[in-house]
């Protein structure tokens, strides 16, 4: 029985630390405590982990991620993903491209790191070039702090501060707030820190002569503008979206690491039963 328990224990640990290295290896599966290193390895997967690691090109494309920390390191690693985390790190170029992020902290490190992302958070920082280009940000609860470090990091960025919210926008020295729009509705507080008039966001508020209906009109106009950007403003990501692509050809057996571990578990189970039967026979013969 001891060898069987050891085999089961080892197999459980290995599966709990599942790693998806190959092309579409974990396509449309549930990945627990895993890492997605291959090209689109966790495409359309459901990922639950203390730390989600998306490192391959489009490694967690269209995935649903729930974690304490989500690390999107590869090119377009978390493209179009839905991320719920305490901390979301968008390291790679286009790391969180068009992602939907709900977090306490969202750091957009890579160039175009949070391109067109929709972010609901408490603390957001744009570090890379155009890192929050055309993104949308609103507070997770009632307070929001946005800091724009990277060159033109807030170009096209919309920050929405609704009634009862307190939003702080810090424009650093690298023209981070050029092209940023802040929509501050009645009964909200917007604290804007910028070093010169050029590097300040465009403010829509009652203080600048915009009642709430006009602020909403401006906001929706800008949303429509984003939807109709010319093709040369869009970064194409070349990956198949047809489910037939992921199916093995007729007559071909496709083995991956998950299947190997399942086979090992079955083998361990059979060996364990065999050892039990052998021990019983030995005990009977001795009697």
Protein Blocks (a to p, Z undefined) as FASTA:
>chain_A
ZZmmmmmmmmmmmmmmcccfbghklgoiacehiacfbghklgoiacddfbdcdfbghklg
oiacddfbdcdfbghklgoiacddfbdcdfbghklgoiacddfbdcdfbghklgoiacdd
fbdcdfbghklgoiacddfklgccdddfbghklgoiacdddehiacdddddfkopmgoia
cdddehiacddddfbfklpccdddfknopafklmmmmmmmmmmmmmmgcfklpccddddf
bfklmpccehiacddfklmmmmmmmmmmmmmmmmmmmmmmmmmmmZZ
